[in-house]
């Protein structure tokens, strides 16, 4: 007689199989993208400090900023090759002046959590003659090399000896490099408009000590002025600083969401405008060579074969735009390339390829190049997903196009709207057109805004010209266009406070099943 296994044991076996499957999928995709072969296997924080900066302000101290640039496709590949690098700042004419810049690299722990802190103080020393102090708080992390790094500076509370500063969030890496016992130095100042702020007092702590303010409790410190303590016999302190709140915000990873059951819904949109050339002509970008795939097929397969590993049913909606379609031969910018509007899905990437090849002879390539309709179509599905309040489906739209789009204003509006949804847009430019205007959509050179001035909530667009990868492996193209997607997935769900669906159950079961 067969014995029915317990529900607990059955669940563990199912979870174990799923864990193994998801692990294999991740490893396969990661190997394809070169993640495991990458020489950089750790996160590094760069700290920048300058000395001897020229004072260009007559009535106050200078307000310097530093801009770090890295050239991705030029000669520069590593921005730091040693732990501490100091250089003289060059004046006009490339002559060295007295000013210097130092870049320090420190390895981070890999803890991506954030902590929310809320401080107030009472009975701070009064440093102003005709009014009360204008206090603000600075928190410094003590580094391994005995230097200190500013972690956070609060706002100034004017004319108040018992200020309550606004709560703020800071990453655990920034606060203490992931080490809860690392010393933190906190300094209270009285703000002055000339930049010469008056010292009120200081104290030291650790993140471990600050965590005592979790769950409604408080932690407090005496704010000490060492000079007053040494000189004044009856000196007690220069005020009390109180931590009212310490709340840790868990930052889940891309793998957490994937292993929690989040599916990547991959959609393809292909440009069928007349600028591609007659598909019957060998010069056409849509020409079907019997032995050599065209650029559209190369880009589709390179990106699609990675994305399909994160989609359990392997069914992909595929659309076209910019063509006249049968039977009336009216122009459409979001037609199903299998001509089944009720079910535009194709079975796997091979199914998309077959539908693409089959539809070409039936189309009349036309124009213009409008991509806003297809973005809006996918955004509609992504919008319906938001009603679940779960990390169930994240949508990736791959747009393959040969030219600059003609509905830029509508496209910007559509992208700004989509930035609020679980959705990313990848645009691959096919052919040799001038794609300089397309860089605007990427957002790497500034914040993309709608025609009305509304900024994107988050960067969701990645644009890549295929010609940059013409002689590279398919994995190189896939790695480039998909590089930002994991962070985009994490940013969306973490920003909404949505946790992986069943990661805790799966992780607990995996630990139980582990040998």
Helices and strands as residue ranges (DSSP letters): H 7-33, E 44-51, E 84-90, E 96-107, E 114-122, E 135-142, E 148-153, E 168-171, H 172-176, E 183-190, E 198-206, H 207-210, G 211-213, E 219-222, H 226-231, E 240-249, H 254-259, E 263-271, G 274-276, H 295-307, G 308-310, E 315-321, E 323-325, E 330-332, E 335-336, E 345-347, H 348-360, E 364-365, H 372-385, G 386-388, E 393-401, H 408-418, E 423-429, G 436-438, H 439-442, E 461-465, G 466-469, H 474-482, H 485-495, H 503-513
